[in-house]
Structure formats: structure tokens, C-alpha cells
């Protein structure tokens, strides 16, 4: 039994959209973000924002939504990462 390409792509998009949620939940639960690289997070957010801008320029709703939501989740995590990060 095979699933359609549309259903498969929808599943992949949903997983990519929500990829930052488990990390945010873990930070809030453990009240620690010491194992998260701030430099890598900034690079990922910048990349997602670039993809969002690209989606806007080519008028592609799927690209805008996917990377816009992913960026929003990661940006939402930044204050908690900074709050619970051990800078020593």
C-alpha cells in the first residue's frame, strides 16, 4: 500500500515545521540550555529567515509558511535559551 506524494510531502513539511518544538519543551522542562550552541542557533535562524524572504520574493506560500513558522518557533526559544544558558 502506497501513500500519495501529497500526503507524504505534507507529513515531511509538518515534521520540519515542528522540529524546534521538542527542543523548546526540553529547555523549559530541564531549565537548562547549556548543551545548545548559540552560534549554530543563530545560523539556523538566519538561514530560515533567508528562506522566508526567498519565499516572499517568489510568492511561494509553502516556503513562506514552512520557514516562517520554523523561524518563529526558534526565535521564541531564544529568550529561554539565554535565560537558562550557563555562560561560565
Secondary structure, DSSP 8 states (H G I E B T S, - for coil): ----HHHHHHHHHHHHHTTTHHHHHHHHHHT--TTS-HHHHHHHHHHHHHHHHHHHHTT-HHHHHHHHHHHHHHHHHHHHHHHH----
